[in-house]
Amino acid sequence: SYNKGIGLDMRQKPVGDMCSVLDAVFGSEKHSVVYSVIHSRSLEGDLSLLARIARNSGCDPVAALDMEPEYVKSILYPLGMLDHPILFITDHQRPEILEKLLADPEIGPNIHLIPDEASWIGGDVTAAVMANVFIGVPASSFSGFIAKSRVSLGYDANYLFRKKNKDGKWVSVCGEQCIFDKRVMNAMA
């Protein structure tokens, strides 16, 4: 079956195992583990799309891109997820983000890096879609695909659109359906 990495894709190349990441990181516990996924993306330094999405949704224009420990904790702490594994999916273009998260005494011990040999788009997507919590970048088509898949499957712990309120606390500004809103996402909806 395709899900187990048996067969060929449309280019006649061997398909990957959709559970490769979950198998590599959690092994036999993959069916019962409680975990979060952070998707960190650089957007190749072009912030124009993120700026437009921020304007249209009301979210912070850089917080999801920078993934500061304070930002991540503002999501995970209220959900009781700071003591659970956190998978970090990245394009590897901003290593300082991972370095900051690893250095944080509350987040760092729970970060799990995905082994290179297990990481591929299908395995990364599966791990993110199946997570208890997903934190992504609203201007990333990869984060968008994951969030749309999760919403479609009924998973509501998706965090892409956040800003600080007048009291300085991080809050979500756009509901679960925002990822489908053409006014916010334009062609990415």
Sequence and secondary structure as in RCSB ss.txt:
>XXXX:A:sequence
SYNKGIGLDMRQKPVGDMCSVLDAVFGSEKHSVVYSVIHSRSLEGDLSLLARIARNSGCDPVAALDMEPEYVKSI
LYPLGMLDHPILFITDHQRPEILEKLLADPEIGPNIHLIPDEASWIGGDVTAAVMANVFIGVPASSFSGFIAKSR
VSLGYDANYLFRKKNKDGKWVSVCGEQCIFDKRVMNAMA
>XXXX:A:secstr
 TTBT SB TTS B  BTTHHHHHHHGGGGGT   EEEEE  GGG  HHHHHHHHHH   SSHHHH  HHHHHHH
HTTTT TTS EEEEE SS HHHHHHHHHSTTTGGGEEE  TTT  HHHHHHHHHHSSEEE  TT HHHHHHHHHH
HHTT   EE  EEE TTS EEE S GGGGG HHHHGGG 
